[in-house]
């Protein structure tokens, strides 16, 4: 399993998926260059899969598409959803992150450093 989606995150994602118009909607998770530490997470919905470049799996009933290039950097990651008095949001716990920035939205991995930006 590349990605673990907690029950809290599953419920939130399913609610958000209901608002999407198309049937084949799936979660798209990956990384992109940028952020304070060099890499930042990408999380959204997608409808297309490129069999050559993407891998799709189901985590806690959620179909997830990940670029094959990103697997080494995110393998074992857990996505959770936390609610508090200020609202709610997704949290990402990545065991491959060796450095994270103070704002929590970017990281550096041993396998791929990325290019840091100013925060």
SULRA-V736006 format. One record per residue. N is the residue number from 1. RES is the residue in three letters. OMEGA is omega in radians with two decimals (NA if undefined). NEAR is the number of other C-alpha atoms within 10 Angstrom. D_CENTER is the distance of its C-alpha to the mean C-alpha in Angstrom with 2 decimals. Layout:
n=<N;N>
res=<RES;RES>
omega=<OMEGA;OMEGA>
near=<NEAR;NEAR>
d_center=<D_CENTER;D_CENTER>
//
This chain:
n=<1;2;3;4;5;6;7;8;9;10;11;12;13;14;15;16;17;18;19;20;21;22;23;24;25;26;27;28;29;30;31;32;33;34;35;36;37;38;39;40;41;42;43;44;45;46;47;48;49;50;51;52;53;54;55;56;57;58;59;60;61;62;63;64;65;66;67;68;69;70;71;72;73;74;75;76;77;78;79;80;81;82;83;84;85;86;87;88;89;90;91;92;93;94;95;96;97;98;99;100;101;102;103;104;105;106;107;108;109;110;111;112;113;114;115;116;117;118;119>
res=<UNK;UNK;UNK;UNK;UNK;UNK;UNK;UNK;UNK;UNK;UNK;UNK;UNK;UNK;UNK;UNK;UNK;UNK;UNK;UNK;UNK;UNK;UNK;UNK;UNK;UNK;UNK;UNK;UNK;UNK;UNK;UNK;UNK;UNK;UNK;UNK;UNK;UNK;UNK;UNK;UNK;UNK;UNK;UNK;UNK;UNK;UNK;UNK;UNK;UNK;UNK;UNK;UNK;UNK;UNK;UNK;UNK;UNK;UNK;UNK;UNK;UNK;UNK;UNK;UNK;UNK;UNK;UNK;UNK;UNK;UNK;UNK;UNK;UNK;UNK;UNK;UNK;UNK;UNK;UNK;UNK;UNK;UNK;UNK;UNK;UNK;UNK;UNK;UNK;UNK;UNK;UNK;UNK;UNK;UNK;UNK;UNK;UNK;UNK;UNK;UNK;UNK;UNK;UNK;UNK;UNK;UNK;UNK;UNK;UNK;UNK;UNK;UNK;UNK;UNK;UNK;UNK;UNK;UNK>
omega=<-3.13;-2.96;3.08;3.07;-3.12;3.11;3.12;3.12;3.13;-3.13;3.14;3.14;3.12;3.09;3.13;3.14;3.12;-3.13;3.11;-3.06;-3.01;-3.10;-3.01;-3.12;3.08;3.08;3.05;-3.14;3.11;3.12;3.07;3.11;3.10;-3.08;-3.08;-3.04;3.06;3.11;3.03;-3.10;3.05;-3.09;-3.13;3.13;-3.14;-3.13;-3.06;3.06;3.03;-3.04;3.13;-3.01;-3.00;2.97;3.12;3.06;3.10;3.10;3.12;3.09;3.14;3.04;-3.07;3.06;-3.10;3.03;-3.13;3.14;-3.09;-2.99;-3.11;-3.08;-3.06;-3.11;3.14;-3.12;3.06;3.04;3.14;3.03;-3.11;3.12;3.04;-3.08;-3.13;-3.10;-3.12;3.11;3.10;3.03;-3.10;3.10;-3.07;-3.13;3.14;3.14;3.12;3.08;3.03;3.13;-3.11;-3.12;3.06;-3.09;3.09;-3.06;3.01;3.12;3.13;-3.06;-3.08;-3.05;-3.05;3.14;-3.13;3.02;3.05;3.10;NA>
near=<9;18;20;20;21;14;14;14;21;19;16;16;19;14;11;11;17;11;8;13;8;11;9;10;17;24;19;20;19;18;20;14;20;21;23;22;26;22;26;22;16;12;12;11;16;16;12;12;15;10;10;8;10;16;17;18;15;16;15;15;12;19;14;22;22;21;18;14;13;17;17;14;22;23;15;16;19;17;20;18;18;13;10;7;5;6;7;11;13;14;14;17;13;18;13;18;20;13;15;19;16;11;9;14;17;23;26;25;20;11;12;15;18;19;14;17;13;8;10>
d_center=<13.85;10.81;8.40;10.02;9.68;12.55;15.35;14.84;11.31;12.83;15.73;14.00;11.88;15.20;17.10;15.04;15.38;19.10;19.34;18.28;21.49;20.79;20.95;18.52;15.41;12.17;8.51;7.12;3.77;5.20;7.30;10.55;13.72;14.83;14.74;17.30;16.33;15.64;11.91;9.32;5.62;5.56;4.73;8.04;10.67;12.62;15.96;16.75;16.11;17.81;19.09;19.88;16.59;14.00;13.60;13.08;13.17;13.58;12.10;14.32;15.63;12.47;12.44;9.22;9.74;8.60;11.02;13.41;13.74;10.28;10.95;13.18;10.94;8.07;10.61;11.23;8.10;8.54;6.89;10.11;11.93;14.96;18.00;20.80;23.83;22.07;19.62;16.20;12.59;9.21;9.16;7.09;9.66;9.50;13.02;13.06;13.01;16.72;16.84;14.92;16.46;18.31;16.25;13.13;10.92;11.55;12.44;14.62;14.39;17.64;16.92;16.02;17.13;16.34;18.67;18.76;19.74;21.85;20.33>
//
